[in-house]
Amino acid sequence: MRATARLKIWRGRAPRDGHFESYDVPFEPGQSVLDGLRWIRANRDPTLAIRFSCINANACKECMMEVDGTTVYACTARLEPREMTVAPLSNKALVRDLVTAIAPPSERLRKP
Amino acid sequence: MTEPMHVATGVLVIGSGAAGMYAAIEAAQAGAEVLLADRSLIGRGGATVMAQMTVAGALGSEMPDHWTHHLNDTLAAGRGLCDARLARLLCEEGPDAIRQMDAWGVGWARRDGRIAAAIAPGHDRPRCVYVDFLNTGPAVSKTLRTVVNRTSGIRKAGDLLIVDLLHRDGELAGAVALHVATGAPVIIAAKATVLATGGLTRLYRRNSASANMGGDGYALALRAGAPLVDMEFVQFFPIGHLAPRLIGMDPIMWDPFRYKLGGRLLNGLGEEFASHYGAREDGAYVLTRDLATYAICKEVEAGRGSPHGGAYLSFEHCSQAALRAAFGPVIDALAANAIDLTTMPVEVAPIAHYHMGGVVADARMETEIDGLLVAGEAVGGANGANRLSGNAVTEALVFGRRAGQSAAARAARIASPPDASAGPALELVSAPGRAAASNSAAMILALQSIMSDDVGPFRTEATLKRALVRIGELAGELGERPFGEGGPFDMRRIEWFDLRNMLLVARAVAEAALRRTESRGAHQREDFPGMLPEWRVNQMVRWRDGALALASAPPPALAPAMAAAQ
């Protein structure tokens, strides 16, 4: 049997109104956590919300989240063939699932 | 229906890569009130931040140079199809924009106090500046972000996905947007709008740009009635990283390695092969992108590819010390990925990189629609059938600056934008959810496969017709009503709007490629090899009554006096 990574992912739109959901992802050595999250969206659940732009280059710095309690970039954190807990940044306002409000306030749309 | 938020501005800039940020700075400095919008974070996504290579401009810092030499090289690379007026603007104003970036502290690499210039393929002399190590794009982005932040008159709004442009009687009025962070509809009234949305590399499976480069600007312009040009010319970067798996690195990273260290491009049998395709390599980096892409694909087709279906790129002749001197910390990043260049080659293969085509514009960056301007990669024509290395960031800076000036002038000239109906676009953004929708992420992967397999660097009538059928099927699956139920960061709804644009732009690329029955630059028709004199024309695409209409015209030339000086 192929090795799998089990991603236990926080889902929800408010900090007190959410839950963890687990997904098994086919594991290939060298993959990133972001690769696993993108696989889940295309093959299991497209409603999973993640924020990323540059995919693999660690240039855009948008894919910050917490993996096993540590803040990482999902594009450079390695996927491992075990259970990994993936949660939104705990020090930023939650938007949905793994997406948080990471932009400085001056770069957000405000009511005129 | 959620009440839309109303925003008014003098100049709306859509996209915050180098072109958009420069346009915003220039317009604000000219006194305009500016709203700089991006579908993601401000100044983080797009192509600029991923541009690890060089910026071309005839500074003459290493040896005497003049912009007319740069122009000659640009026109030659364009295989007869450049809009010479735009190419001239790029080359003539490039040095000034590069010096302005230097003054803003971008940190171009220097040798003996002078800005260092590398020689890149297709240039007749060293003309390409860069920031060490592999930091050109991030440094350009960061510098412009800093200037944007200290320029008064620029409001910034990230997470703002522009859905449609608003216009009335050939005049632009603003745009309707989806505020991604909340799901709310937004109506933006603007006296002038600058499209700085970059290219379309996201249409392809393997690509070198950000996930937000899905051709948004091309689709917005088409639906608003503006024509596009040269849509069949998608540039593939020949030596995109293929294997072993490498994370935290840009796939185009091998370009700087090649211009600094040469390197050897080998087929699966370990043989140099460029010479079989009429090009000499000799360990120097001189092969233009269209030729290198052709040579690698042909070797793979002949069964002489590397294990993952590309070519080997070897720096095994370089010492550890030479590698470290040239690339410092990058060598450690490679080691973290278990790559030691002194003992192993890497595998590379062509990767979608840049789009030569785009919105038709004049040298003021004005389009056919009053009040709609365009900047950077979103502009069509400057690079013809094949772009020269180093011209992309230069055009982002130069065209961005020019578009900002033109937009500010219009904002000062008119009292208010026309009153245009936002109804249909607003309805789409606010539409209730659609049950049993397809997987939007899987649909994007399906489109990327179609484009890579059938509308890639090599096309035939059969592959293009097959692609158009499958694109039509995906459009049917997408339907007229958005996926998802709305609300904050609804990825299915975002991807529905993305696919609406991507499928329209994919059709424009495939239809233009089907009509061009010759091979030229980045467009290679296996059923029509060879360049034909009667095809020395640009193809224009328009959206009319729910269909794409194509027409041809000779490329715009320079004024006679200028052409004589060439």
Boltz contact constraints between the chains, C-beta under 6 A:
constraints:
  - contact:
      token1: [A, 30]
      token2: [B, 245]
      max_distance: 6.0
  - contact:
      token1: [A, 32]
      token2: [B, 247]
      max_distance: 6.0
  - contact:
      token1: [A, 41]
      token2: [B, 441]
      max_distance: 6.0
  - contact:
      token1: [A, 42]
      token2: [B, 441]
      max_distance: 6.0
  - contact:
      token1: [A, 42]
      token2: [B, 442]
      max_distance: 6.0
  - contact:
      token1: [A, 42]
      token2: [B, 445]
      max_distance: 6.0
  - contact:
      token1: [A, 46]
      token2: [B, 439]
      max_distance: 6.0
  - contact:
      token1: [A, 46]
      token2: [B, 440]
      max_distance: 6.0
  - contact:
      token1: [A, 46]
      token2: [B, 441]
      max_distance: 6.0
  - contact:
      token1: [A, 46]
      token2: [B, 492]
      max_distance: 6.0
  - contact:
      token1: [A, 49]
      token2: [B, 489]
      max_distance: 6.0
  - contact:
      token1: [A, 49]
      token2: [B, 491]
      max_distance: 6.0
  - contact:
      token1: [A, 53]
      token2: [B, 40]
      max_distance: 6.0
  - contact:
      token1: [A, 53]
      token2: [B, 45]
      max_distance: 6.0
  - contact:
      token1: [A, 53]
      token2: [B, 210]
      max_distance: 6.0
  - contact:
      token1: [A, 53]
      token2: [B, 211]
      max_distance: 6.0
  - contact:
      token1: [A, 53]
      token2: [B, 212]
      max_distance: 6.0
  - contact:
      token1: [A, 54]
      token2: [B, 50]
      max_distance: 6.0
  - contact:
      token1: [A, 54]
      token2: [B, 210]
      max_distance: 6.0
  - contact:
      token1: [A, 55]
      token2: [B, 211]
      max_distance: 6.0
  - contact:
      token1: [A, 57]
      token2: [B, 50]
      max_distance: 6.0
  - contact:
      token1: [A, 57]
      token2: [B, 250]
      max_distance: 6.0
  - contact:
      token1: [A, 58]
      token2: [B, 248]
      max_distance: 6.0
  - contact:
      token1: [A, 59]
      token2: [B, 49]
      max_distance: 6.0
  - contact:
      token1: [A, 59]
      token2: [B, 50]
      max_distance: 6.0
  - contact:
      token1: [A, 59]
      token2: [B, 138]
      max_distance: 6.0
  - contact:
      token1: [A, 60]
      token2: [B, 44]
      max_distance: 6.0
  - contact:
      token1: [A, 60]
      token2: [B, 45]
      max_distance: 6.0
  - contact:
      token1: [A, 60]
      token2: [B, 49]
      max_distance: 6.0
  - contact:
      token1: [A, 62]
      token2: [B, 41]
      max_distance: 6.0
  - contact:
      token1: [A, 76]
      token2: [B, 247]
      max_distance: 6.0
  - contact:
      token1: [A, 76]
      token2: [B, 248]
      max_distance: 6.0
  - contact:
      token1: [A, 95]
      token2: [B, 181]
      max_distance: 6.0
  - contact:
      token1: [A, 95]
      token2: [B, 488]
      max_distance: 6.0
  - contact:
      token1: [A, 95]
      token2: [B, 489]
      max_distance: 6.0
  - contact:
      token1: [A, 96]
      token2: [B, 488]
      max_distance: 6.0
  - contact:
      token1: [A, 96]
      token2: [B, 489]
      max_distance: 6.0
  - contact:
      token1: [A, 99]
      token2: [B, 489]
      max_distance: 6.0
  - contact:
      token1: [A, 103]
      token2: [B, 41]
      max_distance: 6.0
  - contact:
      token1: [A, 103]
      token2: [B, 158]
      max_distance: 6.0
  - contact:
      token1: [A, 107]
      token2: [B, 42]
      max_distance: 6.0
  - contact:
      token1: [A, 107]
      token2: [B, 156]
      max_distance: 6.0
  - contact:
      token1: [A, 107]
      token2: [B, 158]
      max_distance: 6.0
  - contact:
      token1: [A, 109]
      token2: [B, 157]
      max_distance: 6.0
  - contact:
      token1: [A, 109]
      token2: [B, 160]
      max_distance: 6.0
  - contact:
      token1: [A, 109]
      token2: [B, 179]
      max_distance: 6.0
  - contact:
      token1: [A, 112]
      token2: [B, 7]
      max_distance: 6.0
